[in-house]
Amino acid sequence: MPVATEPLSGVPMWRPVRGGNAFEITVARLAQTIRLGLVPVGERLPPERELAERLQVSRVTLREAIAALREAGFLESRRGRSGGTFVVRATGDAVVVHDRDAAALAREMGDALHDALDFRRVLEPGAAALAATRALSAADRAHLVACLGSARTRDPLTRRVNDSRLHLAIASASGSTSVTAAIADVQLRLDRLLAAIPVLRRNLDHSDAQHERVVEAILAGDPATARAEMEEHCDATAALLRGLLG
């Protein structure tokens, strides 16, 4: 089984830990990576030495963080030649968000929800436009198309993760690690609420069509259209969230 060191090229999934409690931040970094689907269920984390170097934490701190997520049921350590630490459950799988829970979460977030939606509205269209100005490699273009295809799934257990991976692939295509890191953060902030959107066929069809137009514009090198289509997509999602969760 391959080691999932960089499933989305350019996504700064293993950013160095800075400030605060190193253990807690390391747990958060690992959990974010799992929750956003950057290391999918069934795949292996990078080797311990490499991961500690990239996070810039001690191997003791890393082992403690991995142990905490293992005890919580998200990771599993296996021995032997093909052993390592594997993701066995995405963190989002542990929580089923019902409409009432989502509404309560939205109220709890208060102004932070509107701030996150506004931040996303500014950030993601800019990332799409920037991606359209880049000279993407054949591998990058193929990856965008593959993520677009996966995001079309109607399986509610995998759609949210695949949708997030597509948005992160677009961010990665922008070529800016700062922009990509910010989009990863805002995706995580909105994750539970986005997962709470009811599965409405018309809404899914609309979202799929918007995704396709964004990716087509990026591949065609059309930044104005890429920006406009992503703005429309972010506006539609925000309107749905605000309407449903008020």
N, C-alpha and C positions, 0 to 999 in steps of 0.2 A: 504494500500500500504506500503511495507517495507521501512524502512529508510536505505538509501544507505551509511552506515558509512564506510564500508570497502569492496567494491565490488571486489577488487583484494587484497587478503591478502598479506601484506608485502610491498605494494606500499605506499611510504610515501607521500600520497596525501595531508595531512594537516600538512606540515612541519611548524615549528615555524617561524614567521616573524622576520627577523634579519636585522638591519641597514636600512638606507634610510627612505622613507616616508611610515609609517605603512599603511595608507589608500591605497596608490597605490600598495604596495606589496600585501596587502590582496586581492584587486581586481584581481591582476595578478594570485594569488594562486587559487582563485575561478574560474577564467576564464580558467586557465590551466586544472583544474580538469574537467570542463565541456567539454572543447574542446577535450581532450583526451578520453572522453567517460567514465571516472571513475565514474561519476554519470550520468547515461543515461537520455535522455529526458523522462519525466514522473515520475521520481523518486525524492525523497525528500532529501534535505540536512540534515545533523545531527542537533539536537536541538541547538539553539543559544548558550546556556551556554557551552555545550560540545565543539562546534566548536571554540568559543572564547578561551577556555582553551587550546585546541590543537594547535591553531595558535599562542597562547600567545599574543593576542591583547585584547584591551578593548571591551566590548560589544557595546560601542558607535561607535568605529571604524568599527567593524564587521557590525553593522546595516547600516552604511553609505556605506560600500562596497556593501552590498546586495542591498541597494536602488539604487545604480548606475547601477548594472547589471539588476535590475528589470526595471528601466527606459529604459534601452537599449533593453529590450524585451527578455532577456535570462532566467530570473527567475520570478516566480509568487508566491505571498504570499496568502495563503488561511486560512480562519478562521475555527473554529469549532474543534470538537474532533479529526478529522482526518486531521487537518490543518497543516500548516508548510510552508516552502519555497521549491518550486518545480522547477526543470529545465523544461522549456517549449521550449527551442530552443538551439541547440548546437551552439557555437560561430562560428564554421566553416560554418554553414548554411547561415550565413549572406553574405558570399562572394562566388561568382562563379568565379573560376579562369579559365580564357581562356588561350590558348596557348601563345598569345602575352603578356598577363599580367604576365604569369609564366616566360617567357623569360626575361621580364623587371625586375621581382623580382630577378631572378638568376643573372642578371647583377648587380643589386643593391647590392646583397649580396657579389659579387666579391669573394675574397679569403675566406671569411667566409663560403661560400657554400662548398668549397673544404675542409676546415678545419672541418666542421660539418660532412661531409661524411667520412673523414679519422678517425675522433674521433669515429663515429659509427662503422666503420670497426674494430677498435681496441677493443671497449667496448662490443658490442653485442655478438660476438663469445666467448669472455671470460665469459660473463654471462651465455651463453648456456652451455659451458663446466662446469662451476661451478655448475649449476643446475643439471647436470648429475651426479655429485658426491654426491648430497644430498640424504638423506633418506626421500623421499617425502611421506606425508601422503596420504591416500586414497582420501581425499577431495581435496588435491592439485593436485593429478594426474587426478582426474575427472574434475577439473577446467581447467587444461591445454587442455584436450581433448575437453571440451565444447567450449573453446575459439578457438581452431583449427577448429571446425565445423562451428562456426559463421563466421570465417574469410574467409570461402569458398564462401560466398554470392557473387553474381554478381550484386547486386543492388548498383549502383554507389553512392547512397545517404548514404549507411551504410557501404560499404566495407572498406573505409579508417579508420573509427572509430574502426571497428572490427579487422582490421589488427593491428592497434596500440594497442588495448587491448591484442591481442595475444602476441605481443612483450613485453608488460609490464608484462604479466603473466609469461613469460619465465624469465624476469628479476627478478620478485618477487620470483620465484622458486630458484633463486641463493642463497637466504637467506641473501643477503647483501643489507641493506637499502641505503648505499652510491652508490652502483652500480645502483640500481633501480632508485634512484633520478636522477642520471646522464643520464640514458637512457630516462627517462620521459622528461628531458630537451632537449635532442637532438631530440627526436621524435617531440617535439613541434617546435623546430627550423626549421625542415624540413617539417612540416605538410602541408603547402600550396603547396610546390613543389611536394610532394608525391601525393597530391590530383590532381595535374595537369597532371599526367601521363595518356595518353589516355587509354581508356578501350579496350585493345587488347586481344582477346580471348586466343591466344597462350601465351602471357605474363602472363595472369591470371592463366592459367593451370600450367605454369612453376613455378610461385610463390607459388601456392597451393601445388605443389609437394615438393618444397623446405621446406615449413613450416612443411609439414607432416614428412619429413625425420628428421628435427631438433627435433620435439616433440618425435618421435619414439626413437631417440638416447638418449634423456633425460630420457625417461621412462625406457629405457633398461640399464641405468647407463653407457653409453658409451661417456665419455667426449671428446675423440679425434674426433669421428664422429660428435658429436653435434657442436664442434667448426668448423670443416671443412665445414659442411653443412651451418652453419650460415655465415661463411666467403663467401661462394659461393653466398648465397642469398644477402648479403650486396654488394658484387661486382657487381652482376647483376643489382641491383637497382641503384647503383651509375653510372654504365655504361649507363643505360637507361636515367637517369636524365641528365648526361653530354652530351649525344648524342642528346637528344630532346631539351634541354634548353641551351646547349653550352654556 
